[in-house]
Structures are given as C-alpha cells and as structure tokens.
Amino acid sequence: MIPYGRQSINEDDIFAVVQALKGNFLTTGPLVEQFENEIEQIVGAPSVVVSSGTAALHCAYAAIGIESGDEIITPPITFIATQATAALMGAKIIFADVQLDTGNIDPKAVEAAITPRTKAIVAVDYAGHPADLDELRTLADKYGIYLIEDAAHSIGSTYKNRPVGSIADITTFSFFPTKNLTTAEGGAISSIHTDLLRKAHRFSRQGLVRNKEEFVIKTEGAWHQEVHQFGLNYRLPDVLCALGISQIKRLSEFKGRRAEIFQRYNEAFGQLNQLTTPGISENVSPMWHLYHIHVEPEIRESLFNFLRSHGIIVQVNYIPAYRHPVFSRTHEYKDQFRNSDLFYNSEISLPMFFDLTDEQLSKTIKVISKFFQ
C-alpha cells in the first residue's frame, strides 16, 4: 500500500525523543522554549507551541477576542477545525469562494462578504500554496479587521520571499504526522504582534497569570497564580518538542523532496488532457503538503476506487465545510460557491510525502495513466 501521506522518522528523531524521556521534564520544560525559538527562525515571527493545529486556531481566535455575533470569513475548502474553533466561541461563519487553480480563498469574494460585524479574514494555505496574502492584508487594513493565516499545510513556504508566519496578524501551524514536519500531535501560533501572541500563550496555559505585577490578589505568597480570563490546557510537552526540534533540522530537505515529487507529477501529467494539475502563482515557493489533481466529477469516484484497488491510498481534501450537517441543517448554500463545489467534486490527493520512493511514484503515475488509456 502507498499512503497519500505519512511521517518521516529517522534515528536522530528517535534519539532526541529518548534523550527527552531520560531528562527531568516530560511536559513543560526547556525544550518547549527551544522549539519555539527554532520555529521563529523558520517563520520570521515569535511563536508559541501548542498541542495541535486545532488548538492553535482556538488560541488565535481567543487572542483576537472573538465574541458572540462576530463574523469570521473563511474558505469552504479546508478541514472543519478552521470554522469549528471560531463557531464554538460564538462566531458566525461567513464563507467566501475559492480560486479554482489553487483552492485558496478569493480576495474578491472576501471583500464582497465583509460587513460591519466582520472580525477577521481567515486564509487557508491549501496544499501548502500561500494564499494571496498581500491582497488580503490590504483588505484587512482597509476595513480594520484581523488577518489570520491557517498555515497547517505550509510551514516552510514563502510568499514574495517572506516566510509564511511573518505576514498575517496571527498564523497557525499543524504538526500532525502527515504534515510537513511532525511532533506526532502538535501545532504552533506565530504573530507579528507581541500582545496577540501573549494572549494566545496565556489562553493555551489555562489562562494562568504568574506575573506578580499583574496580580489582582496581592495578599498571597510566592506560590500564587490567578486567572483573569478562562483558558485551556493546550501545552505541548517536552518529549514532543524534542521530536519537533529534530524534525525542523530537516525542513529544507523535506521541502526539496516534496518539490521533486511535485515536478515529477507535473511532467508526467502534462500531456493528459483528462486531468488538471495544481496551479502555482508567481512569487511563491510552496512547501507542498498535497498534490491535488482534478478530473471530471463524473469519473472522480471511479478513478479514486481504481487507484485504491491498485494499492494507492489516495484521498479527497476536503468536502466544503458548508456541506457538513452542522452547517447545512440550518442554512442551505446551494449554488452559492460554485468554485468550491467544483473543486471538491473533481479533486483527488495523490501520494505526497518525503519517504515516497521513486518506485512508488512511478507506480502511481503508471496506474493513473493506465486508467485514462
């Protein structure tokens, strides 16, 4: 079986984790700060590590102060966590259609969706390809709202020679096993704004205040800590940070191999009129997380099943969020987002991961070509 994505763990990773297990800390210790510093060097902004990409999104929304009735503009083509973490805080989810070539949110659709209640634009870097960040930044500044970048797919990507993580008001990352680097489970938040990052950090640590200069209760001893606003336990333990520190050393290697795979697919499918390959904008350097092809919706399921029957475990990413019953049972979105519907109905994600061998890659290409003969 050839999976569509998987982690790459080497002996250095194993050694790093074992050493952490032998140390004094299993949870929050010195490796947390070290990993955060390593991430800052990659993304170009101070960072806080947390327990998952979903936790990172929740912390980001908490940092900007989401309240009941606030509106968040998101693309439909994304994992449901992008919307769920805001909705659970009382936000109203407003969808804006995507671009067919990249799957990223369309700035024109975003501007049409902005209202006086809009709190933030959320851009998702689908497949690792950065969204149109300058255009979205301009809109956010024009209307006085936040720009959040859901970069679960794109750590290591650059936009106009700037690293993902250094442009939006706040950026979130995921380190799930199929992502571009892994801590097993894990995520991170970066921000160019000190105050936003401080709020995200505090929310991820139960809301605990330990700085005595901020205390409301001033009569307790040195043991004292207090909570001003509720938070949650979203800590990433030292053991997993050890894995992340080891993995991040290989990030450029991961990116290079994924680029090679992307190019091989493009070359192989360039003459196949029956499918469309991913679009790529000028002035971006993606860390490819997915390789998505698009075929006529009428044959998508047949191709999907054909590939799986040959041991190639492809996937579909993602059902438009508004089709989930949690949204569709209260609102009908029929024909409102045609690009999102077409993107989903035609999409298949092919194997894309660092340890994908040339033999496995050739087999995938051969089987797809055979289907269209």
C-alpha positions as CSV (number, residue, x, y, z in Angstrom):
1,M,0.0,0.0,0.0
2,I,1.2,3.5,-0.8
3,P,-0.3,6.0,1.6
4,Y,-1.2,9.5,0.4
5,G,0.8,11.0,3.3
6,R,2.9,9.8,6.3
7,Q,5.6,10.9,8.7
8,S,9.3,10.6,8.2
9,I,11.1,9.4,11.3
10,N,14.8,8.8,11.4
11,E,17.3,7.6,14.0
12,D,18.1,11.2,15.0
13,D,14.4,11.8,15.8
14,I,14.3,8.6,17.9
15,F,17.4,9.5,19.8
16,A,16.1,13.0,20.5
17,V,12.9,11.6,22.0
18,V,14.7,9.0,24.1
19,Q,17.0,11.7,25.5
20,A,14.0,13.8,26.5
21,L,12.4,10.8,28.2
22,K,15.6,10.4,30.2
23,G,15.6,14.0,31.2
24,N,13.9,15.8,34.1
25,F,10.8,17.0,32.2
26,L,8.1,15.2,30.4
27,T,5.8,18.1,30.0
28,T,6.7,21.8,30.0
29,G,10.4,22.1,30.2
30,P,13.4,23.8,28.4
31,L,12.7,22.0,25.1
32,V,9.5,24.0,24.7
33,E,11.2,27.3,24.6
34,Q,14.0,25.8,22.3
35,F,11.4,24.5,19.9
36,E,9.6,27.9,19.9
37,N,12.9,29.6,19.1
38,E,13.6,27.2,16.2
39,I,10.1,27.8,14.8
40,E,10.7,31.6,15.0
41,Q,13.8,31.2,12.8
42,I,11.7,29.5,10.1
43,V,8.6,31.6,10.2
44,G,10.1,35.0,10.9
45,A,8.0,35.8,14.0
46,P,7.9,34.9,17.6
47,S,5.9,31.7,18.2
48,V,4.2,29.6,20.9
49,V,3.8,25.8,20.6
50,V,0.6,24.0,21.4
51,S,-0.9,20.5,21.4
52,S,-2.5,20.5,17.9
53,G,-3.3,22.7,14.9
54,T,-6.9,22.8,16.1
55,A,-5.6,24.2,19.5
56,A,-3.6,26.7,17.6
57,L,-6.7,28.0,15.8
58,H,-8.6,28.2,19.1
59,C,-5.8,30.2,20.7
60,A,-5.7,32.5,17.7
61,Y,-9.4,33.3,17.9
62,A,-9.1,33.8,21.7
63,A,-6.2,36.2,21.1
64,I,-8.3,38.4,18.8
65,G,-11.2,38.4,21.3
66,I,-13.9,36.5,19.4
67,E,-17.3,37.2,20.9
68,S,-20.8,36.0,20.1
69,G,-22.1,37.5,16.9
70,D,-18.7,38.3,15.4
71,E,-18.3,37.2,11.8
72,I,-15.3,35.2,10.5
73,I,-14.7,34.9,6.8
74,T,-13.3,31.5,5.8
75,P,-12.9,29.4,2.6
76,P,-15.1,26.4,2.4
77,I,-12.2,24.2,1.2
78,T,-10.5,23.4,4.5
79,F,-10.6,21.0,7.4
80,I,-13.6,21.8,9.7
81,A,-11.3,22.9,12.6
82,T,-10.9,26.2,10.8
83,Q,-14.5,27.0,11.4
84,A,-15.3,24.9,14.5
85,T,-12.9,26.6,16.8
86,A,-14.4,30.0,16.0
87,A,-18.0,28.8,16.0
88,L,-17.6,27.3,19.5
89,M,-16.7,30.8,20.7
90,G,-19.9,32.2,19.3
91,A,-18.7,33.5,15.9
92,K,-20.9,33.4,12.8
93,I,-19.1,31.7,9.9
94,I,-19.2,33.5,6.6
95,F,-17.9,31.6,3.6
96,A,-16.1,33.1,0.7
97,D,-15.5,31.1,-2.5
98,V,-12.1,29.8,-3.6
99,Q,-9.9,30.1,-6.7
100,L,-10.2,27.0,-8.9
101,D,-6.4,26.7,-9.6
102,T,-5.1,26.8,-6.0
103,G,-8.1,26.2,-3.8
104,N,-7.3,29.3,-1.8
105,I,-9.8,31.9,-0.8
106,D,-10.5,34.5,-3.4
107,P,-9.9,38.1,-2.2
108,K,-12.7,39.5,-4.4
109,A,-15.1,37.1,-2.7
110,V,-13.7,38.1,0.7
111,E,-14.4,41.8,0.1
112,A,-17.9,41.1,-1.0
113,A,-18.5,39.2,2.3
114,I,-17.2,41.9,4.6
115,T,-19.8,43.5,6.9
116,P,-19.7,45.8,9.9
117,R,-19.6,42.7,12.1
118,T,-16.6,41.1,10.4
119,K,-13.9,40.4,12.9
120,A,-11.3,38.5,10.8
121,I,-10.4,37.1,7.4
122,V,-9.1,33.6,7.7
123,A,-6.8,32.5,4.8
124,V,-6.0,28.8,4.4
125,D,-2.9,27.9,2.5
126,Y,-4.4,24.9,0.7
127,A,-1.9,22.1,-0.1
128,G,1.0,24.4,1.0
129,H,0.4,27.1,-1.5
130,P,0.3,30.5,0.3
131,A,-2.9,32.5,-0.2
132,D,-2.9,35.9,-1.8
133,L,-1.6,37.5,1.4
134,D,-0.8,41.0,0.2
135,E,-4.3,41.4,-1.2
136,L,-5.9,40.0,1.9
137,R,-3.6,42.2,4.1
138,T,-4.8,45.3,2.2
139,L,-8.4,44.3,2.8
140,A,-7.8,43.7,6.5
141,D,-6.2,47.1,6.9
142,K,-8.8,48.8,4.8
143,Y,-11.7,47.6,6.9
144,G,-9.8,47.5,10.3
145,I,-10.1,43.7,10.8
146,Y,-7.7,40.9,11.6
147,L,-6.0,38.7,9.1
148,I,-5.4,35.1,10.3
149,E,-3.5,32.6,8.3
150,D,-4.3,28.9,8.7
151,A,-0.9,27.6,7.7
152,A,-1.5,24.0,8.7
153,H,-0.2,22.9,5.3
154,S,2.5,25.5,4.7
155,I,5.3,25.8,7.3
156,G,8.4,26.4,5.2
157,S,6.5,28.1,2.3
158,T,7.4,31.6,1.3
159,Y,5.3,34.4,-0.3
160,K,7.2,37.0,-2.2
161,N,10.4,36.0,-0.4
162,R,8.7,36.3,3.0
163,P,8.2,33.3,5.2
164,V,4.7,32.2,6.0
165,G,4.1,33.2,9.5
166,S,5.5,36.8,9.2
167,I,2.7,38.5,7.2
168,A,-0.7,37.8,8.8
169,D,-1.6,39.3,12.2
170,I,-1.5,35.7,13.6
171,T,-0.6,32.5,11.9
172,T,-1.3,28.9,13.0
173,F,0.5,25.7,12.1
174,S,-0.1,21.9,12.5
175,F,2.5,19.2,13.2
176,F,0.2,16.2,12.6
177,P,2.0,13.1,11.2
178,T,1.0,13.8,7.6
179,K,2.1,17.4,7.7
180,N,5.5,18.9,6.6
181,L,7.1,18.2,9.9
182,T,5.7,16.3,12.8
183,T,5.6,16.2,16.6
184,A,3.1,13.3,16.5
185,E,0.3,15.7,17.6
186,G,1.1,19.4,17.9
187,G,0.9,22.9,16.5
188,A,2.1,26.4,16.9
189,I,1.0,30.1,16.7
190,S,3.1,32.9,15.4
191,S,2.4,36.6,15.5
192,I,4.0,39.8,14.4
193,H,2.1,41.5,17.3
194,T,3.5,40.9,20.8
195,D,0.2,41.4,22.5
196,L,-1.7,38.9,20.4
197,L,1.0,36.3,21.0
198,R,0.9,36.9,24.7
199,K,-2.9,36.4,24.8
200,A,-2.6,33.2,22.7
201,H,0.1,31.9,25.0
202,R,-1.9,32.7,28.1
203,F,-5.1,31.0,26.7
204,S,-3.0,27.9,25.9
205,R,-1.8,27.7,29.5
206,Q,-5.2,27.7,31.3
207,G,-5.3,31.5,31.4
208,L,-3.0,31.4,34.4
209,V,-1.3,34.7,35.3
210,R,2.0,34.3,37.1
211,N,3.5,37.8,36.8
212,K,3.0,39.4,40.2
213,E,2.9,42.9,38.5
214,E,-0.5,41.8,37.0
215,F,-2.0,40.3,40.1
216,V,-5.4,41.4,41.4
217,I,-5.0,39.5,44.6
218,K,-1.9,40.9,46.2
219,T,-2.0,39.2,49.7
220,E,-0.8,35.7,48.8
221,G,2.7,34.2,49.0
222,A,5.2,33.2,46.3
223,W,3.1,30.2,45.3
224,H,0.3,32.4,44.0
225,Q,-1.1,32.4,40.5
226,E,-4.5,33.5,39.3
227,V,-6.9,33.5,36.3
228,H,-8.4,36.7,34.8
229,Q,-9.9,35.1,31.7
230,F,-10.5,31.4,31.1
231,G,-8.1,29.4,29.1
232,L,-7.4,25.7,28.3
233,N,-4.6,23.2,28.7
234,Y,-3.1,23.2,25.2
235,R,0.6,22.7,26.2
236,L,2.9,20.7,24.0
237,P,5.2,18.5,26.2
238,D,9.0,18.5,26.1
239,V,9.0,14.9,24.7
240,L,7.1,16.0,21.6
241,C,9.1,19.3,21.3
242,A,12.3,17.1,21.2
243,L,10.9,15.4,18.1
244,G,10.0,18.8,16.6
245,I,13.5,20.2,17.2
246,S,15.0,17.2,15.4
247,Q,12.5,17.4,12.6
248,I,12.9,21.1,11.9
249,K,16.6,20.5,11.1
250,R,15.4,18.5,8.1
251,L,12.8,21.1,6.9
252,S,14.7,22.2,3.8
253,E,15.4,18.6,2.9
254,F,11.6,17.8,3.3
255,K,10.8,20.8,1.1
256,G,13.3,19.8,-1.6
257,R,12.0,16.2,-1.9
258,R,8.3,17.3,-2.0
259,A,9.2,19.8,-4.8
260,E,10.8,16.9,-6.7
261,I,7.7,14.8,-6.4
262,F,5.5,17.8,-7.4
263,Q,7.7,18.3,-10.5
264,R,7.6,14.6,-11.4
265,Y,3.8,14.5,-11.3
266,N,3.6,17.7,-13.4
267,E,5.9,16.3,-16.0
268,A,4.0,13.0,-16.2
269,F,0.5,14.5,-16.4
270,G,1.3,17.5,-18.6
271,Q,0.0,15.7,-21.7
272,L,-3.0,14.1,-20.0
273,N,-5.9,16.3,-21.1
274,Q,-8.3,14.4,-18.8
275,L,-6.9,15.8,-15.6
276,T,-5.8,19.2,-14.3
277,T,-2.7,19.7,-12.2
278,P,-2.3,22.2,-9.3
279,G,-1.9,25.9,-10.1
280,I,1.0,27.9,-8.7
281,S,1.2,31.6,-8.5
282,E,4.2,33.8,-9.2
283,N,6.4,34.8,-6.4
284,V,5.6,31.9,-4.1
285,S,7.7,28.9,-3.0
286,P,5.4,26.3,-1.6
287,M,6.2,23.6,0.8
288,W,3.9,21.1,-0.9
289,H,1.7,19.2,1.6
290,L,-0.7,17.8,-1.0
291,Y,-0.6,17.1,-4.7
292,H,-4.2,17.6,-5.9
293,I,-5.4,16.6,-9.4
294,H,-8.8,17.4,-10.8
295,V,-10.9,15.3,-13.2
296,E,-14.5,15.4,-14.4
297,P,-16.8,14.9,-11.4
298,E,-18.5,12.0,-13.2
299,I,-15.3,9.9,-13.2
300,R,-13.8,11.0,-9.9
301,E,-15.1,8.1,-7.8
302,S,-14.2,5.6,-10.5
303,L,-10.6,6.9,-10.5
304,F,-10.5,7.0,-6.7
305,N,-11.6,3.4,-6.5
306,F,-9.3,2.3,-9.3
307,L,-6.3,3.7,-7.6
308,R,-7.1,2.2,-4.2
309,S,-7.7,-1.2,-5.8
310,H,-4.1,-0.9,-7.0
311,G,-2.8,-0.2,-3.5
312,I,-2.5,3.6,-3.9
313,I,-4.3,5.2,-1.0
314,V,-5.5,8.5,-2.4
315,Q,-7.7,10.9,-0.5
316,V,-10.1,13.8,-1.2
317,N,-9.4,17.1,0.5
318,Y,-11.9,18.5,1.5
319,I,-15.7,18.4,1.5
320,P,-16.8,22.1,1.5
321,A,-17.4,23.0,5.2
322,Y,-20.9,24.2,4.4
323,R,-21.9,20.7,3.4
324,H,-21.3,19.3,6.9
325,P,-24.7,18.8,8.6
326,V,-23.6,21.2,11.4
327,F,-24.0,23.9,8.8
328,S,-26.4,22.5,6.2
329,R,-29.1,21.7,8.7
330,T,-29.6,25.3,9.5
331,H,-28.8,27.0,6.2
332,E,-28.9,26.0,2.5
333,Y,-25.9,27.1,0.5
334,K,-27.0,25.7,-2.8
335,D,-25.0,27.1,-5.8
336,Q,-23.6,30.0,-3.7
337,F,-20.0,28.8,-4.0
338,R,-19.6,27.2,-7.4
339,N,-15.8,27.1,-7.4
340,S,-15.7,25.3,-4.0
341,D,-18.3,22.8,-5.2
342,L,-16.4,22.1,-8.4
343,F,-13.1,22.0,-6.7
344,Y,-14.3,19.4,-4.2
345,N,-16.3,17.3,-6.8
346,S,-13.3,17.0,-9.0
347,E,-10.4,16.7,-6.5
348,I,-8.2,13.7,-5.6
349,S,-5.0,14.0,-3.5
350,L,-2.1,11.8,-4.7
351,P,0.7,10.3,-2.5
352,M,2.9,13.2,-1.4
353,F,5.4,12.6,1.4
354,F,9.2,12.7,2.0
355,D,9.8,9.0,2.0
356,L,7.8,8.3,-1.2
357,T,10.2,6.3,-3.3
358,D,10.9,6.8,-6.9
359,E,9.4,3.3,-7.5
360,Q,6.2,4.2,-5.7
361,L,6.0,7.5,-7.5
362,S,6.4,5.7,-10.9
363,K,3.8,3.2,-9.9
364,T,1.3,5.9,-9.1
365,I,1.9,7.7,-12.3
366,K,1.7,4.4,-14.3
367,V,-1.6,3.4,-12.7
368,I,-3.2,6.8,-13.4
369,S,-2.0,6.8,-17.0
370,K,-3.4,3.3,-17.4
371,F,-6.8,4.5,-16.2
372,F,-7.0,7.1,-19.0
373,Q,-5.8,4.8,-21.8
